[in-house]
Amino acid sequence: MKIAIGNDHTALEMKAAIKAHLEEKGYEVLDLGTNSTDSCDYPVYGEKVGRAVVDGEADLGIAICGTGVGISLAANKVKGVRACVCSEPYTAKLSRMHNDSNVLAFGARVVGVELAKMIVDEWLNASFEGGRHQRRVDMLMDIENHVTVQ
Ligand code: RB5
């Protein structure tokens, strides 16, 4: 399985740790940057991760900025992306099982490296349950396609 990973300047060390963790577990990692400590704009990297997933270059994506919020907002602007900011493993797991999240976001200034690894592991080990959750995910996609679900 290939995981796209992208981050802003706040998350270089976190990205390196998560990348090493993923590779240790046998995942292929597509590193979309940034790999510089120069201040940069998180939308660039959120979009890159989102597009890599939607275009099929990667199976899933991980997006990291200071809080996880900005980069997840950017990823979510790409049609077909369901990015969720998760600061603990339970939400990460349920975001896969119920929301079919395809991009995991978190904040390098919010969670420590060991907690981030647990969040990533729970997320990757969970699967979408389908059933009633499929209907709700379809409704999310309807909203994206300007079809009202009210
Ligand atoms: C950068 O200072 C910071 O705004 C960014 O990493 C992120 O937290 C935005 O949501």
Residues whose N, C-alpha, C, O or C-beta is under 5 A from the ligand:
A	BS01	RB5	D8 T10 C65 G66 T67 G68 V69 G70 I71
